[in-house]
Amino acid sequence: MNMLSPFFNDLSWARRRLSPSYFGDDATSFEKVFDNFFQNEDLMSKGFRPSCDISEANDHYLLSVDLPGVKKEDVRVDAINQRLTVSGERRYNEKYETGDKSTRHERFYGAFERSFLLPNNVDVEKIEAHYEDGVLRVAIPKASIQRGKSIKIQSGEESFFSKLLGNTKTTSEDVKVNNK
C-alpha cells in the first residue's frame, strides 16, 4: 500500500495554484484578449501604474487609461517603432495651512509610463487620443489589408533599373506578385 497515493490522486490544489487567475489577470489579459497582439512591457514597473482597458472592434482597438488628477498638458502619447507609450506626471498640488501636518499619504505623485507593443495590423499614422474627466482614450485604427498586384517589368531607358544597371536591355512582360 502506497501512503502517498491519496496525495497524488488529488492534484486539484496544484491546478488552482498554477492557474492564471492565481497570479492575477493583469499579466495574461492581453494574451487572452488579443492573442499576443498587444504585449505589455512594464508588468514589473514600480510606482504609479495607471489602470487601462483595451477593447477590439472590427476596424480599431481602443485603449482607455485612468489618469485621475493628471492634467491634459502633463500627458504624452507616442507611437514609435510599433510601440505605443503613454507617459506623464501627476503633480503634487496639496496645500496645507501653517501648522497642519500630513499624517498619511496613499496617493502616488510623480512620473509614470506605460508601453505596449502594437500589432502589425495597425495604422500608426492615424492613431488619435482624447482626454476627458481623467480618462485618456487612444483610438488605434487597423490598417487595411494589402492585396497583391501585378507589376509590369519594364525595358528601355525610361526604366528605373536601366538607370541603376547602366541601360541593360530586357524584355517586357507582366508578372504576378503576391504580398503576404
C-alpha positions as CSV (number, residue, x, y, z in Angstrom):
1,M,0.0,0.0,0.0
2,N,1.4,3.4,-1.0
3,M,1.0,6.0,1.7
4,L,1.4,8.9,-0.8
5,S,-1.2,7.8,-3.3
6,P,-4.1,9.9,-1.9
7,F,-1.9,13.0,-2.2
8,F,-1.0,12.2,-5.9
9,N,-4.6,11.3,-6.8
10,D,-5.9,14.7,-5.9
11,L,-3.9,17.4,-7.7
12,S,-6.7,19.9,-7.8
13,W,-4.7,22.1,-5.4
14,A,-1.9,22.3,-7.9
15,R,-4.2,23.3,-10.7
16,R,-5.7,26.1,-8.6
17,R,-2.2,27.3,-7.6
18,L,-0.9,27.3,-11.1
19,S,-3.9,28.7,-12.9
20,P,-3.5,32.2,-14.4
21,S,-6.2,33.7,-12.1
22,Y,-4.0,32.8,-9.1
23,F,-1.3,35.1,-10.5
24,G,-3.8,37.8,-11.4
25,D,-5.5,38.6,-14.7
26,D,-3.2,41.6,-15.5
27,A,-0.3,39.5,-16.6
28,T,-2.3,37.5,-19.1
29,S,-5.2,39.7,-20.1
30,F,-3.7,40.9,-23.3
31,E,-2.7,37.4,-24.5
32,K,-6.3,36.2,-23.7
33,V,-8.0,39.1,-25.5
34,F,-5.7,39.8,-28.5
35,D,-3.7,36.6,-28.9
36,N,-0.4,38.3,-28.2
37,F,-1.1,41.3,-30.4
38,F,-0.7,43.7,-27.5
39,Q,2.2,42.9,-25.2
40,N,2.5,44.9,-22.0
41,E,6.2,45.7,-21.5
42,D,6.0,47.2,-18.0
43,L,4.4,44.5,-15.9
44,M,7.2,44.8,-13.3
45,S,7.3,48.6,-13.1
46,K,7.1,50.2,-9.7
47,G,5.3,53.4,-8.6
48,F,2.2,54.9,-10.2
49,R,0.9,52.5,-12.8
50,P,-2.3,53.8,-14.4
51,S,-5.0,51.2,-14.9
52,C,-6.1,50.6,-18.5
53,D,-8.6,48.6,-20.6
54,I,-8.1,47.5,-24.2
55,S,-11.0,46.6,-26.5
56,E,-11.1,45.5,-30.1
57,A,-13.6,46.2,-32.8
58,N,-13.6,45.2,-36.5
59,D,-11.7,48.3,-37.6
60,H,-9.9,49.5,-34.5
61,Y,-8.5,49.0,-31.0
62,L,-9.4,51.3,-28.1
63,L,-7.1,51.9,-25.2
64,S,-8.6,53.6,-22.1
65,V,-6.2,54.7,-19.4
66,D,-7.4,56.1,-16.0
67,L,-5.4,59.2,-15.0
68,P,-7.3,60.8,-12.2
69,G,-5.7,64.1,-11.0
70,V,-3.4,64.4,-14.1
71,K,-3.8,67.4,-16.3
72,K,-4.0,67.0,-20.1
73,E,-0.9,69.0,-20.6
74,D,1.0,66.6,-18.3
75,V,0.2,63.6,-20.5
76,R,2.1,62.4,-23.6
77,V,1.2,59.6,-26.1
78,D,3.9,58.4,-28.5
79,A,3.8,55.7,-31.2
80,I,7.3,54.8,-32.3
81,N,8.5,51.5,-33.9
82,Q,5.2,49.7,-33.3
83,R,5.3,50.7,-29.6
84,L,2.7,52.9,-28.0
85,T,3.8,54.7,-24.9
86,V,1.6,56.7,-22.5
87,S,3.7,58.8,-20.1
88,G,3.3,61.8,-17.9
89,E,3.3,63.2,-14.4
90,R,0.8,63.6,-11.6
91,R,2.0,66.7,-9.8
92,Y,1.7,67.2,-6.0
93,N,-0.7,70.2,-5.6
94,E,-1.9,69.8,-2.0
95,K,-1.5,72.9,0.2
96,Y,-1.6,72.8,4.0
97,E,-2.2,75.7,6.3
98,T,0.7,76.6,8.6
99,G,0.9,74.2,11.4
100,D,-1.1,71.4,9.6
101,K,0.6,68.1,9.4
102,S,0.2,65.4,6.8
103,T,-0.4,62.1,8.6
104,R,-0.8,59.7,5.7
105,H,-0.1,59.6,2.0
106,E,-1.5,56.8,-0.1
107,R,-1.7,58.6,-3.5
108,F,1.3,58.5,-5.8
109,Y,2.7,61.6,-7.3
110,G,5.3,61.8,-9.9
111,A,6.2,60.4,-13.3
112,F,4.5,57.4,-14.9
113,E,4.9,55.4,-18.2
114,R,3.1,52.5,-19.8
115,S,4.3,50.9,-23.0
116,F,2.6,48.5,-25.3
117,L,3.8,46.7,-28.4
118,L,1.3,47.2,-31.2
119,P,0.1,44.5,-33.5
120,N,1.4,44.7,-37.1
121,N,-2.1,45.4,-38.4
122,V,-2.5,48.9,-37.1
123,D,-2.2,52.2,-39.0
124,V,0.2,54.2,-36.7
125,E,-0.3,57.4,-38.7
126,K,-4.0,57.5,-37.9
127,I,-3.8,57.0,-34.1
128,E,-5.8,59.6,-32.2
129,A,-6.0,60.4,-28.4
130,H,-8.8,62.1,-26.4
131,Y,-8.6,63.2,-22.8
132,E,-11.6,64.0,-20.7
133,D,-12.6,63.6,-17.0
134,G,-9.3,61.9,-16.0
135,V,-9.6,59.2,-18.7
136,L,-7.3,59.1,-21.7
137,R,-8.8,57.2,-24.7
138,V,-6.5,56.2,-27.6
139,A,-8.1,55.0,-30.8
140,I,-5.8,52.7,-32.8
141,P,-7.2,52.1,-36.3
142,K,-6.4,48.8,-38.0
143,A,-4.7,49.0,-41.3
144,S,-6.5,47.9,-44.5
145,I,-5.5,44.5,-45.8
146,Q,-2.9,44.9,-48.5
147,R,-3.7,43.0,-51.7
148,G,-1.2,41.6,-54.2
149,K,-0.8,43.4,-57.5
150,S,0.6,42.8,-61.0
151,I,3.9,44.6,-61.6
152,K,5.0,45.3,-65.2
153,I,8.6,44.6,-65.9
154,Q,10.0,47.5,-68.0
155,S,12.7,47.7,-70.5
156,G,14.4,50.6,-72.2
157,E,16.0,53.8,-71.0
158,E,12.9,55.1,-69.1
159,S,13.1,52.2,-66.6
160,F,14.4,52.9,-63.0
161,F,16.5,49.8,-63.2
162,S,18.0,50.7,-66.5
163,K,19.5,53.7,-64.8
164,L,20.7,51.6,-61.9
165,L,22.1,48.9,-64.1
166,G,23.6,51.0,-66.9
167,N,20.9,50.6,-69.6
168,T,20.8,46.8,-69.7
169,K,18.3,45.5,-72.3
170,T,15.4,43.3,-71.0
171,T,12.1,42.3,-72.4
172,S,8.8,43.5,-71.0
173,E,6.2,41.1,-69.5
174,D,3.7,41.1,-66.7
175,V,4.4,39.1,-63.5
176,K,2.1,38.5,-60.6
177,V,3.5,39.4,-57.2
178,N,1.5,38.5,-54.1
179,N,2.2,40.3,-50.9
180,K,1.8,38.1,-47.8
